[in-house]
Amino acid sequence: MAIPVAWWAGFLTIWLLYAVAPTHGVLTVFFDVAYVSFLPHLVGRGNLVEGNSKLSAVRSVTSIGGPAVAGPLVGLVGAPATLLASAAGMAMSGLLATGIRKREAKPEPEPGEHPRLSWDIKEGLRFVLGHPVLRATVLGDAIFNLFLVMNQTMLLVFLARELDLESFGIGLILSGMECGALVGALVATTVSRRLGQGRVIWLAPLVTCPLTVLMPLATPGWSVYVAAIGLSALSLGGVVRFVAQASFQQALTPDRLLGPMSATARFVSWGGLPLGGVLGGACGAAFGAAATLWIGAAGMTLSFLPNFLSPLRTMRRLPAEPAAEPVRRDPRPVAGRVTPADDGPR
């Protein structure tokens, strides 16, 4: 909302954009962590795969429809009015969220204990990194995201410079990727049921990521659109993996730790995104766009290893009960609670 208003008032500057962009990013992370943590309370732990699948389907539809509407809208009413419409849509999303009737019980601290953000962060890190399945999923995610960004950094360069595609052709290929994501969301529940919800997490990247090598093998002409099938398969496999993986993470996590777990998983998984962009640009400059796409495809494929080498290799179903909570190691004294410091000789 601030950008179109500032434009109409004549006060729009690059510094305002610098302020709005990170603010939007921070609030997006808050929303993502909150909705992932709230979903088990809303749909129940027995419906996590179906719930995540439906949310992914809605997200895919908006990813396809949003750009399709945005282009003509910018041409019709201009960029500022389009941004205003986007802000109104986000406000409507928040308004609809207030209509959720089910309320989550607020975690109660122990007697005499005062919540502290730094302690919650440490507890989330210890729980995620100390559990073999959660540790494997976030490590696999981090590897996948790093090489995905490397690949995507050079994808547009390759399509425009090496394959001589115009904006329409590039848009068609990118839309095909979103269509693959939509198909993945629609079949995720069925695939997880048939192959096993644990196995799907490592099988999806192993099967679909190698198909992305079709793109650097393509030449100007019809082979480009055959190669686009590989990118659609990448999106399909990514959504199938995400649905099964998010469901496992939620099922394994006690209610009290859902928020810290989600925040920790995103911190580890997304931490390499800026590095992926830098490495993608550096590899593109040093070896060329096609070689960078090869490197990205290889790295994304190898992201299956952490999950394959974990207990997920043979797990077929979501755990029936959350994992045990880690022993609290809060160094602060709490009224009524004995700590090692005041427990006398041992």
N, C-alpha and C positions, 0 to 999 in steps of 0.2 A: 504493500500500500504506500510506503514512504517514497518509493522511486517515482511512480506516476504523479503523485501529489507534488513532489519537489520539481518534477519536470514542468508541470503546468504552472507552478509558481515561479519558475525561472531560477531555482536554487540548486538544480541537480549538478553534482560534481562527482569526480572520480572517488573522492574521499567518502562520500555517502555510500557509494557502491562497495568500497572496502569495508565499511561498517556493517552494511546490510548482509553481505554474503556470509561472513563467519557467524553472524547472529542467526541467520536462517539455518546454517549447518548445525550449530549447537542445539537449536530447538528441534531439528529433525532427529538428532541422536536421542534427545530426551523422549520424543514420541516413539521411536523405534524400540527403545529399551522398555518403555512403559507398556506398549501393546503386547510385546512378546511375553512380558512378565504377567500381564493380566489375563491372557488367553486361557491358561489352565483353570483359572477361577471361573471364567465365563462359560466355557464349553464342557468343562470336566476333563480329567486326565484320560478318560477312556475315548475321547473324541479329538485328540490332539492332531492326528494325521489329517483327518477330514477338515478340521478347522483351519490348519495351516494351508492345506490345499486350496480351500475356497478363498482364503485371503490372497494367496498367490495368483489365483485366477483373476480376481478383481484388479489386483495390481497390474497384471499383464494387459488386461483390457484397457485400463487407463493409459498405460505406456504406449499402446497402439493408437488409441483414439486421441490422446493429447496432442502429439505432434501433427496428426492429420488435421485437427481443428485449428491448431495454433498458426500454421502457415497461412491459410486463407484469411484468418481473423486479423493477422498483422497487416495483410494487404488491404483488408477492408476498412479497418478502423485505426490502424497504426499500432506500434509497439507499446506506447504508454497505456492505451486503453486495454490492450491484451493483458498486460501485467496487472491492471486493475481487476480484470475478470478473473485472473488466476488467484489474486489475493482474496476475492470474494468467494471463490471455490474453497480455499483453505479455511476461511471463516465458517462457511457452511459445514465443512467437515467437523470442525470443533463443535459447532452447534448440535450436529447429529450425535456426536459422542456423548453429549450431556444427556441424551435420551436413554442411555444404557441404565437399566433399572437395577441390575445386580451390583451390589457393593462389596468391595474387598475389605476384609477385616484388617485394620491397621496393626502392624506388629507392635507388641508391647515390650518395652525394655524391661530388663530384670530390675528388681527393687534397688533403688539407689544408683542405678546406672543411667548415664546420659548418652544418647546417641552421638556418634562422632563420625564424620564423613571418612576420615583417613582410616578408621578402624573398619568401616564397611568395605572400603576398597581392598584392604589387606585380606579381609575375610573372603571376599569374592575371588581374589587371585589364588589364595590358598586352596579354596574348594575346587576351582576349575583346574588348576595346574596339578592338584594332588589326585584327581580322579582320572584313571587311565582312559576312559572313553571320552570324557569332556576334553581332556588334554589333547587327545588325538584329533578330535573334530576341529578345535580351534587352530591347531597347527596345520592340518590339511587345508583349512580355509585360508590361512595366512599365505601359504605357498600358492594356492590357486589364485587368490586375488592379486598377488604380486605379479605373476606372469600374465594374468588376464589384462592388467593395466598396461604392461609392456606391449602385449599384442595389440590392444586397442589404440595405443598411442600411435602406432605406425599403420594401422588398418586404413584409416582415411587417406593417409599419404599414398599408400600402395594403390588403393582404388582409383584415386585421382591421377596420379603420375604414371604408374606402371600399367594400369588397365584403361586409362583414358576415359573414365566414366564421368558423365555429367551429374549434376545434383540430383536429377530424377532417378538415375540408376543407383546412385549411392543410397538415396532415401529408400528405394525399393529393397535393397539388400538389408538395410537396418530394420525396416519394417518386418522383413522375413525373420530376423532374429527374435523380434518381439512375438511374432506368431508362434515360433518354436517354444517360447516361454509359456505362452497361453496353453498350448497343447500339453506341455509338461505339467502344468498345474491341473489340467483336467484328468490326466492319467496317473498322477502321482500316487493316489490312494490305491489304485488297482495294481500298479507296478510294485509298490511296497508290500502289498498283501501277498503277491505271487512269488516275489523273489526273496522276501524277508526284509524287514525295515532296517536291520543293521547292515545287511549285505549291500543294499541299494546305495548306501552312503559312499562306499568305495567302488562299487561297480559302475555307477553313473559316470564319473570322470574317466575311468579306465576305458569305457566303451565309446563315449562321445567326444572327448577332447582330441584324440588322434585325428578325427575327421576334419579338424580345422587346418590340417596341412594341405587340404584341397585348395585353399585360397592362395598361398604362395606358389602353388603349381599352375595356377590359372594363367591364361593368356587372353588378350582382348578378343571378345567374341562370346559365343554361347557357353564356353567353359566357365565363365565368371558366375553364371547363375547356377551351374552345377556345384561350384565351390561354395555358393551361398547356402546350399543345403547343409554343408558342414557347420557353418555358423549357426544355423537354425537348430541343428542337433546339439551344439554346445549350449545354447540357451535352454533347450528342452531338458538336457541332462542336469544343468545347473539348478533348475527349479525342482526337479524330482529329488535331487540330493538335498537341497535346502529344506524341503518339506519334511523329509525323513529325519534329517539332522536336527532341525529345530524341535521336532517332536521328541526326539531322544533327549536333547538337552533339557527340555521342559519337564519330561517325565522323570529324569534322574535327580532333579533339583528340588529340595524341600521348599515349601511355600515362602518361608522367611528369606531364602537366599535367591529367589528368582530374579529380583532386581540386580543385586551384585553380580550374579552369574551372567545375565544378559549384557551388562555393561562391560564386564571383563572379556567376554567372548568377542564383543565388537571391538574393544581396544586392541586385542591381539590380532584379530582377523583383518581389521582395517588399517593397522599400524603401518603396513608395508605399502599402502596405496601411493603415497607421495614418492616413495623410493621407486616403485614400479614405473611411474611416469618419467622420472629422471633416467632410469636405466633404459627404458624404451627409447627415449630421445637419443641417449648416448650410443646405444647399439645401432640405431637407425643411421646416425651420422657416421659411425665407424664401419658398419658392415652392410648397410642398406636396409630398406624396408622389408624386402622378402626374407632376408636372413633373420631379422627380428621376429617376423611372424613364425618362422620355424622354431626359434628359441622359445617364444611364448607357448606354442603348441606343445613342445616337449615338457616345459615346466608345468603347465596345467595338467598334463597327463600324469606326471610324477606325483601330483598332489594326492593321489589315491593311497600312497604308501603309508602315511601315518595311521590312517584308518584301517588299512589292510593288516598292519602289524599289531593292531590292538584287538581287544575282545570282540570288536564289531565284525571281525572276519566271519564268525560263526553265529552271531546273534540274529534271530529272525523276528523277535517281537519286542515291543517296548517293555521296559521293566514295570512290574505291577506296582511297586512301591518306590518312592524316592530313595536316594542314597542317604546313608547316615550323615548327619551334620558333623563338620569338623569340631574338634574340641576347641572351645573358645580360649584364646590366649591373651585376653585383654590385660595388659600390665597394670591398669588402674585399679586401685582398691575399691571394692563395692561393699556397701553396708550389708552386713549379714552374711557375707560370703568369705570363706577362708581361702587365702591365696598361699602359694609356696613361701612367700616372704614372711607370713605371720603364722605358719603352721608348726613352728617349733622344729627341733632337731629331727632328722630323718635317719 
